[in-house]
């Protein structure tokens, strides 16, 4: 290998290297588009889902059951790694104790709270600059850390064949497949051409691999040329790892796939059950909880009182993380008990916010005393969940959030309706507006579904703080969860109990998990897999882990369907 430096000054080398890496990215993307990306947006509309066109069953009044006699899946989409997936994958690739900083990567575009919708994600110049800068930093840190360098490289960098071996070893982990002979030789040649010294050649390889489409996109071609085909063993290992751990498969998992361990239903199930016990599953699904229930970021009050500090918002987020993590990952715990739990986890500052006496420092587990406004309300009174995330009307926003999050009911305002009603509502008091929108044709159809729920939260302000001096009866609406077995409720504890027993709850959570793990809204062809996941969850005592293994066990999990 030549160690000759390029004729430019040392200061030009990073720019040259980035130019070459960017060129490799562009060439790779062109080839990738030609090979696997035709119709990558599925049905052509970002984030769209297929309407439910099943006939109505006259005995239940609900859509008839799907024909699930054979496995079906909707067209696959080309998925770029999300910001979280990049971060967790880099942690594993570089054997880091903590995930590396990836703040320079632009935030993933969200829809319905989720930042995993493949059709909405792109790779801009800002993305590529961030990927390059992060790769450069990680490569420099790796080569400066002798112990970790030896472990990640798998050989001593001075050894004659170490660079070639590293390209094959690290490249397989980065690409989730072995590099072809041409890919490997080309990368070694380019590294030899531009590197300033031996160690710099390894840094170049890191930068080139981590800015390649084969790293940044999850590529699935399938094992046959038919419209619907089975994933190859390595593609299945990759889908399994990203679904359960949110990161690239480890060398061990790739080896298990290559040995045929994932080929059988029993083998795949055994590996999945082993993986869901790993703490990496909890890390990845902590992000799911935040996106599903919309508490990734909280909004500080405009005019806070003297007791408010920004740290209080972090305490609120941590409270929900702990309660959800406890109910999702403690063995033999019913996940839906989180909706009616009579305890929580608070710091002294957050305890004071809730009107609780909390002694000591740090986080304490607290049981709510009888008569406390949060007794048996579980998640529904977490400030992280019910605090204002925008400037919308709190009664409508909270009602709509509950129906969307837990019942998967999507309520949208018809185009032009707000402008049409603006003059009619002008000059009315808030209570008059509330009354009118729940009785007037064109408004009541939606507001009668959400406002009676939101009224139940009326004693909680924009930050989620309770004010018992507010009377719910002042709003002229009786609290009600329309469609529930017992529609009227006189407390949030009663609402939580009714929501918990809803027959639609498990199916909704299954749908949310599908969106998060599969990167798209479900289409009609996906309903069988979602229903099977919900059924398995219910049969297994509502254990969250059963949701995850059910996703993996479904026949559809092994399939790739080419775009039309």
C-alpha positions in Angstrom: 0.0 0.0 0.0 1.3 3.4 -0.9 1.8 5.9 2.0 2.3 8.8 -0.3 0.4 11.9 0.8 -1.5 13.9 -1.8 0.2 17.0 -3.1 -2.1 19.4 -1.3 -1.3 20.7 2.1 -2.4 18.8 5.2 -5.3 21.2 5.7 -6.8 20.2 2.3 -6.9 16.5 3.1 -10.1 16.5 5.1 -11.8 18.4 2.3 -10.4 16.0 -0.3 -11.4 13.0 1.7 -14.9 14.3 2.2 -15.2 15.0 -1.5 -14.2 11.4 -2.3 -16.5 10.0 0.3 -19.3 12.2 -1.0 -18.6 11.0 -4.5 -18.8 7.4 -3.3 -22.1 8.1 -1.6 -23.5 9.6 -4.8 -22.3 6.7 -6.9 -23.7 4.2 -4.5 -27.0 6.0 -4.3 -27.4 6.0 -8.1 -26.8 2.3 -8.2 -29.0 1.7 -5.3 -31.9 3.6 -6.9 -31.6 1.6 -10.1 -31.4 -1.7 -8.2 -33.9 -1.4 -5.4 -35.6 1.9 -5.0 -38.2 2.0 -7.7 -41.4 3.2 -6.0 -39.8 3.6 -2.7 -42.7 5.6 -1.3 -45.0 2.7 -1.4 -48.3 4.0 -2.9 -46.7 7.3 -3.9 -48.0 9.4 -1.1 -45.8 10.0 2.0 -47.2 8.5 5.1 -50.5 7.5 3.5 -52.4 4.4 4.5 -54.9 2.3 2.7 -58.5 2.9 3.6 -60.3 0.0 5.3 -62.6 -1.2 2.5 -63.9 -4.3 4.4 -67.7 -4.8 4.4 -69.5 -4.1 7.7 -70.4 -7.2 9.8 -74.2 -6.7 10.5 -73.9 -8.5 13.8 -71.2 -6.3 15.3 -71.5 -3.1 13.3 -67.7 -3.3 12.7 -65.7 -4.2 9.6 -65.7 -7.9 8.9 -62.6 -9.9 9.7 -59.7 -10.0 7.2 -58.9 -13.1 5.2 -55.7 -14.2 7.0 -55.5 -17.6 5.4 -52.2 -16.7 3.8 -49.4 -14.3 4.7 -49.7 -10.9 3.0 -47.7 -7.7 3.3 -47.9 -4.3 1.7 -45.1 -3.0 -0.6 -41.7 -2.5 1.0 -40.1 0.9 1.4 -36.5 1.8 1.3 -35.7 3.0 4.8 -33.0 5.4 5.8 -31.7 4.9 9.3 -33.3 7.2 11.8 -31.3 9.5 14.0 -31.8 7.1 16.9 -30.8 4.1 14.8 -27.6 5.8 13.6 -26.7 6.7 17.1 -27.3 3.2 18.6 -25.6 1.5 15.6 -22.5 3.7 16.0 -22.3 2.9 19.7 -22.1 -0.8 18.8 -19.7 -0.4 15.9 -17.2 1.5 17.9 -17.8 -0.4 21.1 -18.6 2.7 23.1 -20.0 2.7 26.7 -22.6 5.4 25.8 -24.2 6.4 22.5 -22.1 9.1 20.7 -23.4 12.6 20.2 -25.3 13.0 16.9 -26.8 16.5 17.5 -25.5 17.7 14.1 -27.8 15.3 12.2 -31.1 17.0 11.4 -34.2 15.8 13.2 -36.2 13.1 11.4 -39.5 14.3 10.0 -42.4 13.3 12.2 -45.9 12.3 11.5 -48.5 11.3 14.1 -45.7 11.7 16.7 -43.4 9.1 15.0 -40.1 9.9 13.4 -39.7 6.6 11.7 -41.9 7.1 8.6 -39.6 6.1 5.7 -41.4 8.0 3.0 -40.8 11.3 4.8 -37.0 10.9 5.4 -34.4 12.2 2.9 -30.7 12.7 2.8 -29.9 16.4 2.5 -26.5 18.1 2.2 -26.8 18.9 5.9 -27.3 15.2 6.6 -24.3 14.2 4.6 -22.1 16.9 6.2 -23.2 15.6 9.7 -22.6 12.0 8.8 -19.1 12.8 7.5 -18.2 14.9 10.6 -19.4 12.3 13.0 -17.5 9.6 11.2 -14.4 11.7 11.1 -14.6 12.3 14.9 -15.3 8.7 15.7 -12.5 7.5 13.5 -10.0 9.9 15.2 -11.1 8.9 18.7 -10.9 5.2 17.8 -7.3 5.4 16.5 -6.3 7.4 19.6 -7.6 4.8 21.9 -5.2 1.9 21.8 -7.3 -0.7 23.7 -10.5 0.0 21.9 -8.7 0.3 18.5 -7.3 -3.2 18.7 -10.7 -4.6 19.6 -12.6 -2.8 16.8 -10.0 -3.2 14.1 -9.4 -6.9 15.0 -5.7 -6.6 14.3 -2.7 -4.4 14.8 -2.8 -1.5 12.3 0.8 -2.0 11.4 0.2 -5.6 10.2 0.5 -5.9 6.4 -3.0 -7.2 5.9 -4.8 -5.4 8.7 -6.4 -2.7 6.5 -7.9 -5.3 4.1 -9.1 -7.4 7.1 -10.6 -4.3 8.7 -12.5 -3.4 5.5 -14.0 -6.8 5.4 -14.8 -7.1 9.1 -16.0 -3.6 9.8 -17.6 -3.3 6.4 -19.8 -6.4 7.0 -21.0 -4.9 10.3 -21.7 -1.5 8.7 -23.4 -2.9 5.6 -25.1 -5.8 7.3 -23.7 -8.1 4.6 -20.2 -9.0 3.3 -18.6 -6.6 0.9 -18.1 -7.8 -2.6 -14.5 -8.3 -3.8 -14.8 -5.2 -6.0 -16.2 -3.0 -3.1 -13.4 -4.1 -0.8 -10.6 -3.7 -3.2 -11.8 -0.3 -4.4 -12.1 1.0 -0.8 -8.6 -0.2 0.1 -7.2 1.4 -3.0 -8.9 4.7 -2.3 -7.7 4.7 1.3 -4.2 4.0 0.1 -4.4 6.9 -2.4 -5.5 9.7 -0.1 -4.2 8.7 3.4 -1.5 10.8 5.0 -0.2 7.8 7.0 -1.1 4.3 8.0 -3.6 5.2 10.7 -5.2 7.8 8.4 -6.1 5.0 6.0 -8.2 3.4 8.6 -9.9 6.7 9.4 -10.7 7.1 5.7 -12.3 3.6 5.5 -14.5 4.5 8.5 -15.6 7.8 6.9 -16.3 6.1 3.5 -18.3 3.2 5.0 -20.4 5.3 7.3 -21.4 7.7 4.5 -22.3 5.0 2.1 -26.0 4.3 1.1 -25.3 0.7 2.1 -24.9 1.9 5.7 -27.4 4.7 5.8 -30.3 2.7 4.1 -31.8 -0.6 5.1 -31.7 -2.4 1.8 -33.9 -5.5 1.3 -34.0 -7.3 -2.0 -35.3 -10.7 -1.0 -34.2 -14.2 -2.0 -36.2 -14.5 -5.2 -37.2 -12.4 -8.2 -40.9 -12.7 -7.6 -43.2 -9.9 -6.5 -43.3 -11.2 -2.9 -40.2 -13.1 -1.7 -38.6 -14.2 1.5 -35.9 -12.1 3.0 -32.4 -13.6 2.8 -30.9 -14.8 6.2 -28.8 -11.6 6.6 -31.7 -9.4 5.6 -33.8 -11.1 8.2 -31.1 -10.7 10.8 -31.0 -7.0 10.0 -34.8 -6.6 10.1 -34.9 -8.5 13.4 -32.2 -6.3 15.0 -33.6 -3.0 13.9 -37.1 -4.1 15.0 -36.1 -5.1 18.5 -32.9 -3.2 19.2 -33.1 -0.2 16.8 -29.6 -0.9 15.6 -27.5 -2.9 13.1 -27.2 -6.6 13.9 -24.1 -7.7 15.8 -21.5 -10.0 14.4 -22.9 -12.8 16.5 -26.4 -12.3 15.1 -25.1 -12.3 11.5 -23.2 -15.5 12.2 -26.4 -17.1 13.6 -28.3 -16.1 10.5 -25.6 -17.5 8.2 -25.6 -20.8 10.1 -29.3 -21.2 9.5 -30.5 -20.5 13.0 -33.2 -18.0 11.8 -34.5 -20.2 9.0 -37.1 -22.0 11.0 -40.0 -20.5 12.9 -38.8 -22.0 16.1 -35.3 -20.7 15.6 -36.4 -17.2 14.9 -38.7 -17.2 17.9 -36.0 -18.5 20.2 -33.6 -15.8 19.1 -36.3 -13.1 19.4 -37.2 -14.1 22.9 -33.5 -14.0 23.8 -33.2 -10.5 22.3 -36.2 -9.0 24.1 -34.6 -9.8 27.4 -31.6 -7.7 26.5 -31.4 -4.1 27.8 -31.0 -2.8 24.2 -34.6 -3.6 23.7 -35.6 -1.3 26.5 -33.4 1.5 25.3 -35.0 1.4 21.8 -38.6 1.2 23.0 -38.1 4.0 25.5 -37.9 6.1 22.3 -41.1 4.5 21.1 -43.0 5.5 24.3 -41.9 9.1 23.9 -43.0 9.2 20.3 -46.2 7.3 20.8 -47.4 9.4 23.7 -45.7 12.7 22.5 -43.4 13.5 25.4 -40.0 13.7 23.7 -39.9 17.4 24.4 -41.9 19.5 26.8 -42.7 23.2 26.5 -41.8 25.6 29.3 -44.6 27.9 30.5 -44.6 31.4 29.0 -44.9 33.1 32.4 -43.6 30.6 35.0 -44.0 31.1 38.7 -40.9 31.4 40.9 -40.8 27.7 41.7 -40.4 26.6 38.0 -37.0 25.5 36.7 -36.1 23.8 33.4 -35.0 20.7 35.4 -38.7 20.2 36.3 -39.4 19.3 32.6 -36.7 16.7 32.7 -38.2 15.2 35.9 -41.6 15.0 34.2 -40.1 13.1 31.2 -38.2 10.8 33.6 -41.4 10.0 35.5 -43.1 8.7 32.5 -40.0 6.8 31.3 -39.8 5.0 34.6 -43.5 4.1 34.9 -43.7 2.9 31.3 -40.4 1.0 31.5 -41.5 -0.7 34.7 -44.8 -1.9 33.2 -43.2 -2.9 29.9 -40.1 -4.8 31.0 -40.8 -6.1 34.5 -41.5 -9.8 34.2 -45.2 -10.9 34.4 -46.5 -7.3 34.7 -49.6 -6.3 32.8 -48.5 -3.4 30.5 -52.0 -1.8 30.7 -51.7 -1.5 34.5 -49.7 1.7 33.7 -53.1 3.3 32.8 -54.5 2.8 36.3 -51.3 2.7 38.5 -51.6 4.2 41.9 -47.9 5.0 42.2 -45.3 7.0 40.3 -41.6 8.1 40.5 -40.8 11.7 41.4 -38.0 13.9 42.5 -38.7 16.2 45.5 -39.3 19.1 43.1 -41.8 17.1 41.0 -43.4 15.8 44.1 -44.0 19.3 45.3 -45.4 20.2 41.9 -48.0 17.4 42.3 -48.7 18.3 46.0 -46.8 15.3 47.4 -44.4 15.2 50.3 -41.2 13.6 49.1 -38.1 13.2 51.3 -34.5 12.7 50.4 -32.7 13.3 47.1 -33.1 11.7 43.8 -36.1 9.8 42.5 -38.6 8.2 44.9 -41.4 5.7 44.3 -44.5 7.3 45.7 -48.0 5.8 46.4 -50.9 8.2 46.1 -53.0 8.6 49.2 -56.7 8.0 49.0 -58.5 11.0 47.7 -55.5 12.5 45.9 -56.4 13.8 42.5 -53.9 11.4 40.9 -55.0 8.3 42.7 -55.4 5.4 40.3 -55.1 7.6 37.3 -51.8 6.2 36.1 -50.4 7.8 32.9 -53.4 10.0 32.4 -52.2 12.6 34.9 -48.5 12.6 34.0 -47.6 16.2 33.4 -45.3 15.1 30.5 -48.3 13.7 28.7 -51.1 16.2 29.4 -49.1 19.4 29.4 -49.6 21.7 26.4 -47.3 20.9 23.5 -48.7 23.8 21.3 -51.1 26.7 21.5 -54.2 24.7 20.8 -57.3 24.6 22.9 -56.5 22.3 25.8 -59.9 20.7 26.0 -59.9 19.7 22.4 -56.2 18.8 22.3 -56.4 16.5 25.2 -59.5 14.7 24.0 -58.0 14.3 20.6 -54.7 13.1 22.0 -56.4 10.4 24.1 -58.4 9.1 21.2 -55.4 9.1 18.8 -52.9 7.6 21.2 -55.0 4.9 22.8 -57.8 4.1 20.4 -56.1 5.1 17.1 -59.0 7.3 16.1 -57.8 10.0 13.7 -59.9 13.2 13.8 -59.0 15.9 11.4 -60.6 19.3 10.6 -62.1 19.5 7.1 -60.2 21.9 4.8 -61.6 25.4 5.0 -63.9 24.8 8.0 -61.9 27.0 10.4 -62.1 30.0 8.0 -65.8 29.4 7.5 -66.5 29.4 11.2 -64.1 32.3 12.1 -66.7 35.0 11.7 -69.4 33.0 13.5 -67.2 32.5 16.6 -65.8 36.0 16.7 -66.8 37.8 19.9 -68.0 34.7 21.7 -66.6 33.8 25.1 -64.7 30.5 25.5 -67.7 28.8 27.1 -70.0 30.0 24.3 -67.5 28.7 21.7 -67.4 25.4 23.6 -71.1 25.1 23.6 -71.5 26.1 20.0 -68.9 23.6 18.6 -70.6 20.8 20.5 -74.0 21.5 19.1 -73.6 23.1 15.7 -73.7 20.9 12.6 -70.3 20.6 11.0 -68.5 20.9 14.3 -70.4 18.6 16.7 -69.5 15.4 14.8 -65.9 15.7 15.9 -66.1 17.9 19.1 -68.7 15.7 20.7 -66.1 12.9 20.6 -63.2 14.8 22.0 -64.4 17.8 24.1 -66.3 15.7 26.7 -63.0 13.8 27.3 -60.9 17.0 27.5 -63.3 18.5 30.0 -62.3 15.7 32.4 -58.8 17.3 32.4 -60.0 20.8 32.9 -58.6 21.1 36.4 -55.0 20.7 35.0 -53.3 23.8 33.6 -51.0 24.0 30.6 -48.1 22.6 32.5 -50.2 19.8 33.9 -50.5 21.2 37.4 -53.8 20.5 39.3 -56.1 23.3 40.4 -59.0 22.0 42.5 -60.7 25.4 42.6 -61.8 24.9 39.0 -65.2 23.3 38.7 -65.7 20.9 35.8 -69.4 21.7 35.7 -68.6 25.3 34.8 -68.0 24.2 31.2 -71.5 22.9 30.5 -70.3 19.5 29.2 -70.6 16.3 31.1 -67.4 14.2 31.0 -67.9 11.3 28.7 -65.9 8.7 26.6 -68.3 8.1 23.8 -68.2 4.5 22.6 -67.1 3.0 25.9 -69.1 0.4 27.8 -69.7 3.0 30.5 -69.5 6.3 28.7 -69.9 8.8 31.6 -67.1 9.2 34.1 -66.9 11.3 37.2 -63.1 11.2 37.7 -60.0 10.6 35.7 -59.5 7.4 37.7 -62.9 6.2 36.2 -61.8 7.3 32.7 -58.5 5.4 33.1 -60.3 2.3 34.2 -62.8 2.5 31.2 -60.0 3.1 28.8 -58.0 0.2 30.1 -60.9 -2.2 29.4 -61.5 -0.9 25.9 -61.5 -3.8 23.4 -59.7 -1.4 20.9 -56.7 -0.6 23.1 -54.6 -3.6 22.3 -55.2 -3.3 18.6 -54.2 0.3 18.7 -51.0 -0.3 20.6 -50.2 -3.0 18.1 -50.7 -0.5 15.2 -48.5 2.1 16.9 -45.8 -0.6 17.3 -46.1 -1.5 13.6 -45.7 2.1 12.5 -42.6 2.6 14.8 -40.9 -0.7 13.8 -41.9 -1.0 10.1 -41.5 2.7 9.2 -44.9 3.1 7.5 -48.6 3.4 8.1 -50.3 0.0 7.9 -52.2 -0.9 4.7 -55.0 -3.4 4.4 -52.5 -6.2 3.7 -50.9 -5.5 7.1 -54.0 -5.9 9.2 -53.6 -9.7 9.8 -50.1 -9.2 11.3 -51.3 -6.4 13.5 -54.4 -8.3 14.7 -52.3 -11.4 15.4 -49.9 -9.3 17.4 -52.7 -7.8 19.5 -54.2 -11.2 20.0 -51.0 -12.7 21.2 -50.5 -9.8 23.6 -53.9 -10.3 25.1 -53.5 -14.1 25.5 -50.2 -13.6 27.2 -51.6 -11.4 30.0 -50.8 -8.1 28.3 -47.1 -8.5 28.7 -45.3 -5.9 26.5 -42.6 -8.3 25.5 -45.3 -10.6 23.9 -46.1 -7.7 21.5 -42.6 -7.6 20.3 -42.1 -11.4 19.8 -45.5 -11.6 18.1 -44.3 -9.0 15.5 -41.3 -11.1 14.8 -43.2 -14.5 14.8 -45.8 -13.4 12.2 -45.2 -15.0 8.7 -45.3 -11.5 7.2 -42.1 -10.5 9.1 -40.1 -12.7 6.7 -41.6 -11.2 3.6 -40.6 -8.5 1.2 -43.0 -7.3 -1.4 -41.7 -5.3 -4.3 -43.4 -2.0 -5.1 -46.0 -2.2 -7.8 
